[in-house]
Amino acid sequence: MADVHFSALSDRWVSADNNDAFCAEKIGNYYVFGVAEGMTDLPDGSSASGIAIASLRESVQGNKRSPPEILSAAVHMSDARITEHAGESPGASRGSTHLSSCLLDDLLDCTILDTGEGNAYLIGPDDIRVPRDHPASGRPDDRDFLSRNPGEEKKLTDMITHTLGEPHLLNRSDFITINIRHRFLLLSSGGLHDFARKERIAEIVLKNGENVETSCEQLLQEAQSAGSEKTITLVLIHGHCTEGHLETEAACP
Protein backbone atom coordinates (compact mmCIF):
# COMPACT_ATOMS: atom_id res chain seq x y z
CA MET A 1 0.00 0.00 0.00
CA ALA A 2 1.32 3.43 -0.91
CA ASP A 3 1.18 6.24 1.61
CA VAL A 4 1.95 9.90 1.05
CA HIS A 5 3.20 11.94 3.97
CA PHE A 6 3.47 15.68 3.44
CA SER A 7 3.70 18.95 5.29
CA ALA A 8 3.80 22.60 4.24
CA LEU A 9 4.44 25.93 5.89
CA SER A 10 5.06 29.55 5.01
CA ASP A 11 6.61 32.13 7.33
CA ARG A 12 7.25 35.75 6.40
CA TRP A 13 9.98 35.96 9.09
CA VAL A 14 11.18 39.59 9.12
CA SER A 15 9.55 40.54 5.81
CA ALA A 16 6.72 43.03 6.00
CA ASP A 17 4.42 40.80 3.95
CA ASN A 18 4.14 37.19 2.90
CA ASN A 19 3.82 37.25 -0.88
CA ASP A 20 4.38 33.52 -1.36
CA ALA A 21 1.62 30.96 -1.88
CA PHE A 22 1.50 27.19 -1.76
CA CYS A 23 -0.73 24.18 -2.37
CA ALA A 24 -0.53 20.78 -0.65
CA GLU A 25 -3.71 18.74 -0.98
CA LYS A 26 -5.51 15.92 -2.78
CA ILE A 27 -7.62 17.06 -5.73
CA GLY A 28 -9.41 14.35 -7.68
CA ASN A 29 -6.95 11.63 -8.63
CA TYR A 30 -3.82 13.56 -7.73
CA TYR A 31 -1.96 14.96 -4.81
CA VAL A 32 -1.23 18.52 -5.87
CA PHE A 33 1.81 20.35 -4.56
CA GLY A 34 3.11 23.76 -5.49
CA VAL A 35 5.18 26.64 -4.18
CA ALA A 36 4.89 30.05 -5.85
CA GLU A 37 7.51 32.53 -4.70
CA GLY A 38 6.27 36.11 -4.67
CA MET A 39 8.77 38.14 -6.66
CA THR A 40 6.63 41.20 -7.38
CA ASP A 41 2.97 41.84 -6.79
CA LEU A 42 0.36 43.25 -9.11
CA PRO A 43 -0.55 46.96 -9.21
CA ASP A 44 -3.99 46.33 -7.71
CA GLY A 45 -2.43 44.75 -4.63
CA SER A 46 -3.27 41.17 -5.52
CA SER A 47 -0.64 38.45 -5.36
CA ALA A 48 0.91 37.04 -8.53
CA SER A 49 1.88 33.94 -6.55
CA GLY A 50 -1.71 33.55 -5.37
CA ILE A 51 -2.92 33.64 -8.97
CA ALA A 52 -0.39 30.95 -9.91
CA ILE A 53 -1.51 28.59 -7.14
CA ALA A 54 -5.20 29.24 -7.83
CA SER A 55 -4.57 28.43 -11.49
CA LEU A 56 -2.80 25.21 -10.50
CA ARG A 57 -5.76 24.08 -8.41
CA GLU A 58 -8.24 25.02 -11.12
CA SER A 59 -6.27 23.19 -13.83
CA VAL A 60 -6.42 19.94 -11.86
CA GLN A 61 -10.10 20.00 -10.91
CA GLY A 62 -12.16 17.70 -13.13
CA ASN A 63 -9.32 17.47 -15.62
CA LYS A 64 -8.91 14.24 -17.58
CA ARG A 65 -5.65 15.26 -19.25
CA SER A 66 -2.23 13.87 -18.40
CA PRO A 67 -0.14 15.36 -15.56
CA PRO A 68 2.25 17.27 -17.86
CA GLU A 69 -0.70 18.67 -19.80
CA ILE A 70 -2.32 19.81 -16.55
CA LEU A 71 0.87 21.47 -15.28
CA SER A 72 1.46 23.13 -18.64
CA ALA A 73 -2.11 24.44 -18.66
CA ALA A 74 -1.67 25.80 -15.12
CA VAL A 75 1.43 27.74 -16.12
CA HIS A 76 -0.20 29.24 -19.20
CA MET A 77 -3.40 30.05 -17.31
CA SER A 78 -1.60 31.83 -14.49
CA ASP A 79 0.65 33.71 -16.89
CA ALA A 80 -2.35 34.92 -18.88
CA ARG A 81 -4.16 36.03 -15.73
CA ILE A 82 -1.12 37.85 -14.35
CA THR A 83 -0.67 39.61 -17.69
CA GLU A 84 -4.36 40.53 -17.78
CA HIS A 85 -4.19 42.02 -14.29
CA ALA A 86 -1.15 44.05 -15.25
CA GLY A 87 -2.94 45.38 -18.32
CA GLU A 88 -5.64 46.87 -16.12
CA SER A 89 -3.08 49.33 -14.71
CA PRO A 90 -1.16 50.80 -17.66
CA GLY A 91 2.32 51.99 -16.82
CA ALA A 92 2.63 49.89 -13.68
CA SER A 93 5.20 47.12 -13.40
CA ARG A 94 3.89 43.63 -13.94
CA GLY A 95 3.65 41.11 -11.15
CA SER A 96 5.72 37.95 -11.37
CA THR A 97 6.23 34.75 -9.47
CA HIS A 98 8.28 31.58 -9.70
CA LEU A 99 6.21 28.39 -9.65
CA SER A 100 7.49 24.92 -8.76
CA SER A 101 4.83 22.23 -8.74
CA CYS A 102 4.09 18.54 -9.10
CA LEU A 103 1.27 16.02 -9.41
CA LEU A 104 1.53 12.71 -7.58
CA ASP A 105 -0.72 9.69 -8.14
CA ASP A 106 -1.60 6.79 -5.85
CA LEU A 107 1.24 4.67 -7.24
CA LEU A 108 3.71 7.39 -6.18
CA ASP A 109 4.45 8.31 -9.79
CA CYS A 110 5.31 12.00 -9.71
CA THR A 111 5.36 14.56 -12.53
CA ILE A 112 7.40 17.61 -11.56
CA LEU A 113 7.66 21.02 -13.21
CA ASP A 114 11.35 21.68 -12.61
CA THR A 115 13.29 24.44 -14.32
CA GLY A 116 16.51 23.36 -12.63
CA GLU A 117 16.97 26.44 -10.46
CA GLY A 118 17.09 24.67 -7.12
CA ASN A 119 13.43 25.22 -6.21
CA ALA A 120 12.93 21.45 -6.12
CA TYR A 121 15.12 18.78 -4.52
CA LEU A 122 14.84 15.00 -4.56
CA ILE A 123 16.29 13.51 -1.40
CA GLY A 124 17.20 9.85 -1.04
CA PRO A 125 19.31 7.84 1.41
CA ASP A 126 22.50 8.64 -0.47
CA ASP A 127 22.09 12.03 -2.11
CA ILE A 128 20.18 15.23 -2.75
CA ARG A 129 19.84 16.71 -6.21
CA VAL A 130 17.52 18.62 -8.50
CA PRO A 131 15.02 16.24 -10.14
CA ARG A 132 16.37 16.57 -13.67
CA ASP A 133 19.78 15.32 -12.50
CA HIS A 134 18.47 12.22 -10.75
CA PRO A 135 19.40 8.98 -12.59
CA ALA A 136 15.91 7.53 -12.04
CA SER A 137 14.13 10.52 -13.58
CA GLY A 138 12.71 10.58 -17.09
CA ARG A 139 10.60 12.62 -19.44
CA PRO A 140 6.80 12.39 -19.76
CA ASP A 141 5.54 9.46 -21.82
CA ASP A 142 2.99 11.48 -23.77
CA ARG A 143 5.02 13.09 -26.51
CA ASP A 144 2.44 15.48 -27.90
CA PHE A 145 1.61 17.78 -25.02
CA LEU A 146 4.20 20.34 -26.11
CA SER A 147 4.49 19.31 -29.75
CA ARG A 148 5.54 21.85 -32.34
CA ASN A 149 6.00 21.26 -36.04
CA PRO A 150 9.66 20.87 -37.03
CA GLY A 151 11.10 24.24 -37.91
CA GLU A 152 8.08 26.11 -36.60
CA GLU A 153 9.09 29.50 -35.27
CA LYS A 154 8.78 30.09 -31.56
CA LYS A 155 5.84 32.36 -30.84
CA LEU A 156 5.69 35.14 -28.31
CA THR A 157 2.58 33.49 -26.85
CA ASP A 158 4.70 30.43 -25.98
CA MET A 159 6.89 32.50 -23.70
CA ILE A 160 5.99 32.21 -20.02
CA THR A 161 7.22 35.62 -18.96
CA HIS A 162 5.82 35.86 -15.44
CA THR A 163 4.91 32.52 -13.94
CA LEU A 164 8.45 31.17 -14.19
CA GLY A 165 9.99 34.42 -13.08
CA GLU A 166 11.72 35.37 -16.31
CA PRO A 167 11.20 34.94 -20.07
CA HIS A 168 11.24 31.21 -20.68
CA LEU A 169 9.92 28.89 -23.37
CA LEU A 170 8.13 26.02 -21.68
CA ASN A 171 9.66 22.84 -23.06
CA ARG A 172 9.84 19.11 -22.43
CA SER A 173 12.99 19.30 -20.35
CA ASP A 174 11.08 21.31 -17.71
CA PHE A 175 8.94 18.25 -16.93
CA ILE A 176 10.39 15.34 -14.98
CA THR A 177 8.73 12.03 -14.12
CA ILE A 178 9.94 9.85 -11.27
CA ASN A 179 8.53 7.41 -8.75
CA ILE A 180 9.14 8.78 -5.25
CA ARG A 181 8.87 5.49 -3.37
CA HIS A 182 11.11 5.90 -0.31
CA ARG A 183 12.21 9.33 -1.55
CA PHE A 184 11.49 12.85 -0.39
CA LEU A 185 10.57 15.74 -2.65
CA LEU A 186 11.10 19.27 -1.38
CA LEU A 187 9.63 22.35 -3.07
CA SER A 188 10.70 25.69 -1.62
CA SER A 189 11.03 29.41 -2.16
CA GLY A 190 14.32 31.29 -2.16
CA GLY A 191 13.98 32.04 1.53
CA LEU A 192 15.08 28.45 2.10
CA HIS A 193 17.13 27.22 -0.83
CA ASP A 194 19.16 30.42 -1.21
CA PHE A 195 20.44 30.12 2.36
CA ALA A 196 20.35 26.56 3.67
CA ARG A 197 23.06 24.28 2.28
CA LYS A 198 21.58 21.34 0.39
CA GLU A 199 23.72 18.90 2.37
CA ARG A 200 22.24 20.27 5.58
CA ILE A 201 18.74 20.06 4.09
CA ALA A 202 19.28 16.37 3.32
CA GLU A 203 20.67 15.73 6.80
CA ILE A 204 17.60 17.22 8.48
CA VAL A 205 15.10 15.47 6.22
CA LEU A 206 16.71 12.03 6.47
CA LYS A 207 17.16 12.30 10.23
CA ASN A 208 13.44 12.93 10.79
CA GLY A 209 12.24 10.42 8.20
CA GLU A 210 8.46 10.24 7.93
CA ASN A 211 8.06 13.01 10.49
CA VAL A 212 7.91 15.61 7.74
CA GLU A 213 6.27 18.19 10.02
CA THR A 214 9.35 18.28 12.23
CA SER A 215 11.60 18.50 9.18
CA CYS A 216 9.70 21.53 7.90
CA GLU A 217 10.05 23.34 11.21
CA GLN A 218 13.76 22.55 11.44
CA LEU A 219 14.39 23.59 7.84
CA LEU A 220 12.70 26.90 8.59
CA GLN A 221 14.97 27.41 11.59
CA GLU A 222 18.03 26.39 9.58
CA ALA A 223 17.38 29.03 6.90
CA GLN A 224 16.71 31.71 9.49
CA SER A 225 19.92 30.83 11.35
CA ALA A 226 21.80 31.04 8.05
CA GLY A 227 20.71 34.66 7.64
CA SER A 228 17.57 34.43 5.54
CA GLU A 229 15.37 37.48 5.89
CA LYS A 230 13.01 36.43 3.11
CA THR A 231 9.66 34.73 3.38
CA ILE A 232 10.30 31.00 3.66
CA THR A 233 7.79 28.67 2.05
CA LEU A 234 8.26 24.94 1.66
CA VAL A 235 6.40 21.74 0.93
CA LEU A 236 7.96 18.39 1.87
CA ILE A 237 6.56 15.12 0.48
CA HIS A 238 7.53 11.54 1.26
CA GLY A 239 6.39 8.49 -0.69
CA HIS A 240 6.18 5.38 1.47
CA CYS A 241 5.21 1.79 0.79
CA THR A 242 3.91 -0.38 3.62
CA GLU A 243 5.32 -3.68 2.39
CA GLY A 244 3.28 -5.74 4.82
CA HIS A 245 0.09 -4.55 3.13
CA LEU A 246 1.40 -4.87 -0.41
CA GLU A 247 -0.93 -7.09 -2.42
CA THR A 248 0.61 -6.80 -5.89
CA GLU A 249 3.86 -5.55 -7.37
CA ALA A 250 1.90 -3.06 -9.47
CA ALA A 251 0.31 -1.50 -6.41
CA CYS A 252 3.57 0.06 -5.32
CA PRO A 253 6.50 -0.40 -7.71
Secondary structure, DSSP 8 states (H G I E B T S, - for coil): -EEEEEEEEEE-TTSSS---EEEEEEETTEEEEEEEEEEE--TTS--HHHHHHHHHHHHHTT--S-HHHHHHHHHHHHHHHHHHHHHTSTTS---EEEEEEEEE-TT-EEEEE--SSSSEEEE-SS-EE-GGG-TT-B--S-TTTT---TT----GGGB--STBSS--B--GGGEEEEE-BT-EEEEE-HHHHTTS-HHHHHHHHHHHTT-HHHHHHHHHHHHHHTT--S-EEEEEEEEEE-GGG---GGG--
